[in-house]
Amino acid sequence: MNNMKHIITALVQNQPGVLAHVAGMFAARGFNIDSLVVGRTEDPELSRMTIVVVGDDRVLEQVRKQLEKIIPIVKVRDFMNVSYVERDLMLIRIHATPEKRPEVVELVNLFRGKVVDVAKSSLLVELSGAEEKVEAFIELARPYGIRELARTGIIAMPRGTQSDSRQTDEADE
């Protein structure tokens, strides 16, 4: 059995209980949700859920099929064989004395992050990118001292012509 990271998106109707239903389905099958992000879409009646789980391909395929049967879910997409762009947004407060501040700012710049707040002994940094980039930054910031950290979790969309228009999505159905 091959346990690997899966990114699944579900286009869902904005109704109470949908999030709990979806999370419950994963929990009932023994999957730990690595991250789950829900946000508005271009249609005010729909939200997009991006769910990241680690699990066996065969079992996860069954979960995906079960997701498609939940009434408020409009469309489910597994990004397993799809080229996609992912982003994880992080705010991180790093201990930075005036002497160490230039080093920390240089690290932030190397990762194309942004200092969004400066205090006497810390910097608040905003950084987004692929999960690996965010994780690498965290490891390099650790020696300075991480005071606080918040992350959005992964959001993802297919690249290019895979979902360029509504006609493409409707043709899939």
Number of C-alpha atoms within 10 A of each C-alpha: 8 9 13 11 14 18 22 20 23 23 20 23 18 16 12 9 9 16 16 9 13 18 15 13 15 19 12 9 12 10 18 14 14 14 15 19 15 18 11 14 13 8 8 9 11 19 20 22 23 23 24 20 19 16 19 15 16 11 13 20 13 11 16 17 11 14 21 15 12 14 10 18 21 16 18 20 17 16 15 13 6 12 12 14 14 17 19 19 18 20 19 22 23 23 23 22 15 12 9 13 18 12 13 22 17 12 15 18 13 10 16 12 20 16 17 12 11 13 12 9 13 22 23 19 20 19 21 20 18 15 16 11 14 19 13 11 16 17 10 12 18 12 10 16 14 17 13 11 13 11 15 15 19 22 25 18 18 15 13 10 8 13 14 11 9 9 9 12 12 9 7 9 6
